[in-house]
């Protein structure tokens, strides 16, 4: 299921080299120790929690509230675990921009390294569909530009992906976790964690949109000429502000091409429709509105979105990163990992005991 959504303001700039190098080292020791202590499934679960992910960014010394924490933390963890995949049986694939488009190749190549038990193509499918849902089925004004896919030897996976909204100056991060996944298209989120809520154009994965999803899947199997005729009727109507359809949304040439493809494929349900290449937000939006007009099946515009510092922050808030203290943390975590590999839990147990002294 999708386990959470976080909204973050867009910030320019990037992590300085001296900080990112330390983030790589510390994240490597933290994640390695987590795998030894709790296993890969629990580690994946942690990454699916938006609050835990935010806290990890704070511990690594990055901005606690900016969009950059997503891409920088994921990048540091991916770089930190490079070369350890075979030992830990844990993989971090994808990333920002061009790296996100290489996710399928990352999954296939890494599957051999960790001797993946399940089929790598299933993971490739899950990666693509989770992105399609958050970019097409949930039309919240955020265009995905970052997609990180983490998985273990057993085929459990977590997605951390982020979209950008140039209009309001915010970014939105989406988390998924496979062990509790029951449906990609019916209320996949179990928790929503965000203060900033946007004007949602369409939410096709809302529970109350089930009848509309069925109608959309049915319409996608009709002859294009029939759908185009209904689309013309919609264009001529005076629609409410929550249905902002324009001629650009229903471009006749584009619309016919896509409808012909869906008619030929005859998708069995809404999820199968999303799988078809070329079916994007405009296609789904148009079909959803036509379905509402023809069958009275309501669409949903419900928004699916509903720290502490260890070493300071990159921008000096609440105080500059304490480099000597940061380096000591890396060494302590490194020693804990080395001792855990040897079966000595003394340092690890000492770290655990610290929580009893720092309860908030």
N, C-alpha and C positions, 0 to 999 in steps of 0.2 A: 504494500500500500504506500501511498504517498504520506509520509509521516510528518511533514511540516513545511511551512513556507515562512521565509524571513524577508522583510523589506529593508533595504539599506540605501542611503543616499549615495549618488554617484560622486566619486572623488577622483581627481586627476593625480598624476604622478605614479611612482612605483616604489617598491621597497629598495632601499640602497643596498649595494652589493654586500657591505659588511654585515647588514642585518639578515639578508636572505641566506647567506652562507651559514649563519648560525641557526636560522630557522630550519634549514635542511638537516643539520647535525642533530638538533634537539628533537625534531619531529621523528627522525629515524630511531632514536633511542626510546622515545615515548611509545611509538607504535610497536616497535619490536617487543618491548616489555609487556605491552598490552596483549600481544599475541601469545607470549609465553605464559602470562598469568591467566588470561580469560579465553583464549582461543580466537580464531578468525571470525566466527559468526558474531560473537559479542562485540568484536572490534568494528565490524561492519555496522552493527546496530548503533553503536555510538556515533558513527558518521552520519547516520540517518536522523539524528536528533539535532535540530537547528540550534538549540541552546548549548548543547555540548560542543558543537562545531564552533560556535561563536566563542566559547570559553577557551577552546584550543587556540584560536587565533590570538586571544589575549595573552595566554601563556607564552606564545611564540613571539610576543612583542609587537604585533601588528595592530593597526587601528581597529578598535572594538566595534565601530559602527559604520564603517565605509564598505562600499561595494568591493573594494580591492581585497578584502579579507578572504573572499571566496576563491578567487583565482590564485592569490599568493599562497594561501595555506595548501590548497590542492596541489599547486606546483611544487611546493617545498616537500610535501609528503611523497609525491611521485618521484622526485629526484632523490629523496632520502632513502626510499626503499629500492632504488635501482641496484640490481645485483643481489638483492636479498629475496627475490620472489621465490626462487627454488627452495630456500631454507624455510621461509615463513608460510609458503603456500597462499600468498596474498598478493593481488595485483592491483595497481592503479593505472587505469587506461584513460585516454582522452585528455581533455584540457580546454584551453581557450582558443577560439578562432580556428585556425587551420588544424591545430592539434585535436580539436573536437571532431573534426571530419575524418580523422585517422583512427577514431575509436574502434571501428570494426577490425581494422588490421592489427591494432594493439591487442585486441581480445584474442584473435586467432593465433598470433605469434606467442603470446604469453600463456595460452592454454597448453601448449606443448611443454613450456618451461616448468609449470607446476603440476603437470600430468593431470589435467582437468578430468574429473570423473564424468561429468555430463557433456552434452554436445555444445561446442563453442558457438555454433550457428544459432542455438536457442538464446545464448547470451547476447549475440549480435542483434537478434530480433527484439529482445527486451530493452536493449539500449536504444534502438531506433524508436520503438513505440513509446517509451517513457518521454522521449523528446517530442514526439509527434503530439502526444496528449497535451503537454504543457505549452506547446507552440500553436496548436491548431484547435483542439477540442476545448481548451480553456483560453478564451480570447480576452485577456486582461490588459492588453496594451504593452506587454513586455515581449520583446523579440530575443529568443535565446541566442547567446554568443559563447556560452561556456557549458561544457558537458563532461563531467568526470564520472567514470564507471569503475567501481571497485568490486572485485569478486574474489572468492576463495576456491580451493580445490574441489569442494563439494558442489559448486555452482551457485551458492548464495551470492547475492549482489546488492549493492547500494548505489544509488545515483545522487550526485550533488551537481545540480545544474542551475544556471542563472540567466535571467533575461534583463534587457535594458529598455527603459522607457525614456526616450529623449524629450518627451513633452513635459513630464513632471520632474525630471531630474533624479529619478529613483531607479534602483535595481531590485529585482525580486529573485530570491533563491528558493529552489524547490528540492526537497529530499524524498527519496524513495527507498523502500526496504523490502526485499523479496520474500523472506520467510513468513511475513504476515500478509502477503499480497493475495487478495481474493478476486479482484477485478481491476482491469486497467481503466474501465469506463463508467464505473458506478461508485461515486463517492470514494475515490481511492485514498483520500487523506484522512488520517486518524487524529491529527493535531494540526492546528493552525497557529502560527506564532508571528504576528506582525501587527504593528500599530498603524501603519500607513495603509489605507484601503483605497483601491482605485475604483474607477467607473467601469464595471465589467460589462462588456458588450455581449458576451455569450459564454455560458458555462454548460457545455454538453455532457460533462461527467457528473453533474449534480444528480442526486437521487431522484428529485422531482422531475427531471428531464427524461426519464425512462421512456415514456410514451412518445416523446418527440424523437428520441434516438431510433426507436423502432420505425417510426414514420419516415425518418430520413433514410434509413437503410432500405426501406421499401421503395422510396422515390428514386434512389440511385440506380435501381434496376429497371426503371421505366425508360421508354424511348425518349431520346433527347428532345424531340419536337414537342412532346407533351409538357415536359418540364419548362422548356423555353417559353411556351405559351403562358404558363402560370407565372413565370418570372416577369413577363411583360405586364401582367395584371398588377403585380406587386409594385412595379416601377410607377404605374399610373395612380396608385393609391397615395393618400396622405397618411404616412406612417407616424407613429409616435416617436419621440426622441430616443427611446430605448431600442429602436430598430433603424439605425442610421444606414440604410441601404442606398447606394448611389449607382449611377450608370456604370461607374468603374468597377463596382462590386459584381455587376452582372454583365460584364463585357460579352456580347453575343458570340464572338469568335472563340474566345477562351472558354466560355461556359459550355459551348457545344462540344469542343474537343474533350473536355474533362468528362462530361456526361456520356459521351460515346464510349469512353474508356470504362466508366463504371457500369454502363449497360452491358458491355461485352464481358466484363469480369463477373457480374452478378454477385456482389458481396452478400454473404449470408447474414451479416449483422453489422452493427455500427463499427465494431472494432475492426472487422474485415475491410470496411470502407476506409477507415483511417490508414490501413496498411498500403493502400493503392498510391503509388507514386504520382505526384501532381495534385492530389486532393489536399488543398490547403485551407487556410482560414476563410477565404472568400467563398469557396465551394460549400463548406460546411454551413457558413452563415446563411447563404442563399437558400440551401435546402431546408435548413431549420425554419426559416421564415415561411417558406412555401408550405411546409408540413403543418405549421400552425394555422396558416390561412385555409388550407384544404380540409384538415382533419380536426382542427381545434386543439391540437396537442401543444400544451404550453411550453415555451422555452424558458430557460433559467438564466438570470443575470446575477445570481448570487456569487459574491466574491469568495473564493476558497480560502483566502487569507484571513484569518482572524487575528555586571561582570567584574568579573574581578580582574585585577592586573597582577601579574607575577613579576614582570621585568620592565614595566613601563610601556610606552607606546611610541611608534615610529615618529609621530608628529609632536612628541613631547608632552602628550596628554595621557594620564594626569601628571606624568613626569617623564623625562627622557629615559630611553632604554639604558639600564645599568649594565654595561658590557662585561665588566669583571664578574658580576653576579650571574649574568647569563651564561658565561663560559663555565662557571662553577656548576651550574645546573646541568649543563651538557655532560661534564665529567662525572657527576653523581649518577645521572641516568645511564651513562655508558658503563660505569662500574656495576650498576644494578643488573643491566642486561648480561654482562659478562659472567657475573656470579650466578644468575638464573640459568644460563647455559650449562654451568657446572653443577647445578642442583643446590646451590647455596642461596637460601631465601632471606638471609639476615638483613641485607640492605632493603630489599623489597618490603619486608615486614615493618622495618623502621619507617619507610615512606607511608605505609598504610596507617601506622599509629598516629601520624601527624594529623589525620583528619579529626581525631578526637580532641585535639587542642585548638583546631580552627573551625569551629562550627558557626555558620552564619544564619 
